[in-house]
Amino acid sequence: MLTKSLATELGKYNIQVNAIGPGYIETDLTATLAADPEFDQWVKKEVPLGRWGKTEDLIGAAIFLASPASDYVNGHTLYVDGGWQASL
């Protein structure tokens, strides 16, 4: 809601506010979760792409939102989650 609220408030100043919604991404902070065989299998079963995301998977979304290609995108959350949100 913060993204939508700020997008509404700041749009009149030609400021676009968007967010990236990452899914289960392999990082140092999630290493303990990924090392748990039960949780690892749950992620791989629930995420339609069948795998954990990599930090590199977020790069394209960040570049798009930072580029002129997204100049008319405002108040949007771009989910980079392997299709997890779509499956809910």
C-alpha contacts under 8 A as a table, 3 or more apart, distances in Angstrom:
res1	aa1	res2	aa2	distance
1	M	4	K	5.13
1	M	5	S	5.96
2	L	5	S	5.05
2	L	6	L	6.00
3	T	6	L	5.35
3	T	7	A	5.98
3	T	17	V	6.02
3	T	18	N	5.94
3	T	19	A	6.60
3	T	75	G	5.62
3	T	76	H	7.28
3	T	77	T	7.71
4	K	7	A	5.04
4	K	8	T	6.16
4	K	17	V	7.55
4	K	18	N	7.87
4	K	74	N	7.97
4	K	75	G	4.51
4	K	76	H	7.14
5	S	8	T	5.22
5	S	9	E	6.22
5	S	75	G	7.71
6	L	9	E	4.98
6	L	10	L	5.77
6	L	11	G	7.97
6	L	17	V	6.38
6	L	75	G	7.63
7	A	10	L	5.37
7	A	11	G	5.54
7	A	15	I	7.40
7	A	16	Q	5.93
7	A	17	V	4.81
7	A	18	N	7.36
7	A	74	N	5.87
7	A	75	G	4.89
8	T	11	G	5.56
8	T	12	K	7.90
8	T	75	G	7.27
9	E	12	K	7.05
10	L	13	Y	5.46
10	L	14	N	6.86
10	L	15	I	5.45
10	L	16	Q	7.11
10	L	17	V	7.78
11	G	14	N	4.98
11	G	15	I	5.16
11	G	16	Q	6.06
11	G	74	N	7.63
12	K	15	I	7.33
16	Q	71	D	7.26
16	Q	72	Y	7.81
16	Q	73	V	6.88
16	Q	74	N	4.97
16	Q	75	G	7.20
17	V	74	N	5.54
17	V	75	G	5.56
17	V	76	H	7.54
18	N	65	L	7.35
18	N	73	V	7.58
18	N	74	N	5.87
18	N	75	G	5.14
18	N	76	H	4.96
18	N	77	T	5.80
18	N	78	L	7.71
19	A	75	G	7.81
19	A	76	H	6.35
19	A	77	T	4.58
19	A	78	L	6.18
20	I	61	A	7.21
20	I	62	A	7.51
20	I	77	T	5.49
20	I	78	L	4.85
20	I	79	Y	5.83
20	I	80	V	6.95
21	G	77	T	6.13
21	G	78	L	5.80
21	G	79	Y	4.34
21	G	80	V	5.91
21	G	81	D	7.27
22	P	25	I	6.99
22	P	58	L	7.47
22	P	79	Y	5.89
22	P	80	V	4.90
22	P	81	D	5.42
23	G	53	G	7.00
23	G	79	Y	7.35
23	G	80	V	6.05
23	G	81	D	3.84
23	G	82	G	7.05
23	G	84	W	7.20
24	Y	43	V	7.48
24	Y	52	W	5.61
24	Y	53	G	5.89
24	Y	81	D	6.65
25	I	30	T	7.31
25	I	52	W	5.62
25	I	53	G	4.31
25	I	54	K	5.38
25	I	55	T	6.41
26	E	29	L	7.95
26	E	30	T	5.88
26	E	31	A	6.65
26	E	34	A	7.37
26	E	52	W	6.19
26	E	53	G	5.99
26	E	54	K	5.44
26	E	55	T	6.90
27	T	30	T	5.20
27	T	31	A	6.07
27	T	54	K	7.69
27	T	55	T	7.31
28	D	31	A	5.17
29	L	32	T	7.33
30	T	33	L	5.28
30	T	34	A	6.23
31	A	34	A	5.05
31	A	35	A	6.01
32	T	35	A	5.09
32	T	36	D	6.52
33	L	36	D	5.29
33	L	39	F	6.38
33	L	40	D	6.91
34	A	37	P	7.16
34	A	39	F	6.79
34	A	40	D	5.10
35	A	40	D	6.91
36	D	39	F	5.43
36	D	40	D	5.94
37	P	40	D	5.03
37	P	41	Q	6.07
38	E	41	Q	5.30
38	E	42	W	6.26
39	F	42	W	4.91
39	F	43	V	6.23
40	D	43	V	5.27
40	D	44	K	6.30
41	Q	44	K	5.06
41	Q	45	K	6.01
42	W	45	K	5.07
42	W	46	E	6.02
43	V	46	E	5.21
43	V	47	V	5.86
43	V	50	G	7.47
43	V	51	R	7.03
43	V	52	W	6.99
44	K	47	V	5.60
44	K	48	P	7.82
44	K	49	L	7.72
44	K	50	G	4.36
44	K	51	R	4.89
44	K	52	W	6.83
45	K	48	P	7.36
45	K	50	G	6.04
46	E	50	G	7.27
46	E	84	W	6.88
47	V	50	G	5.25
47	V	51	R	6.68
47	V	52	W	7.94
47	V	81	D	7.59
47	V	82	G	5.93
47	V	83	G	6.22
47	V	84	W	4.89
47	V	87	S	7.85
48	P	82	G	6.12
48	P	83	G	5.47
48	P	84	W	6.24
48	P	87	S	7.31
49	L	82	G	5.21
49	L	83	G	6.74
50	G	82	G	7.80
51	R	82	G	7.72
52	W	82	G	8.00
53	G	57	D	6.39
53	G	81	D	7.03
53	G	82	G	7.09
54	K	57	D	5.34
54	K	58	L	7.58
55	T	58	L	5.66
55	T	59	I	7.38
56	E	59	I	5.42
57	D	60	G	6.85
57	D	80	V	7.33
58	L	61	A	5.54
58	L	62	A	6.37
58	L	80	V	6.57
59	I	62	A	5.18
59	I	63	I	6.14
60	G	63	I	5.12
60	G	64	F	6.06
61	A	64	F	5.12
61	A	65	L	6.19
61	A	78	L	7.24
61	A	80	V	7.59
62	A	65	L	5.24
62	A	66	A	6.08
63	I	66	A	5.10
63	I	67	S	6.01
64	F	67	S	5.22
64	F	68	P	7.86
64	F	69	A	6.36
64	F	70	S	6.26
65	L	68	P	7.94
65	L	69	A	7.50
65	L	70	S	5.45
66	A	70	S	7.25
67	S	70	S	6.01
67	S	71	D	7.41
68	P	71	D	5.08
69	A	72	Y	7.93
70	S	73	V	5.06
71	D	74	N	7.91
73	V	76	H	6.78
79	Y	85	Q	7.51
80	V	83	G	7.62
81	D	84	W	5.56
81	D	85	Q	7.08
83	G	86	A	5.21
83	G	87	S	6.45
84	W	87	S	5.25
84	W	88	L	6.73
85	Q	88	L	5.43
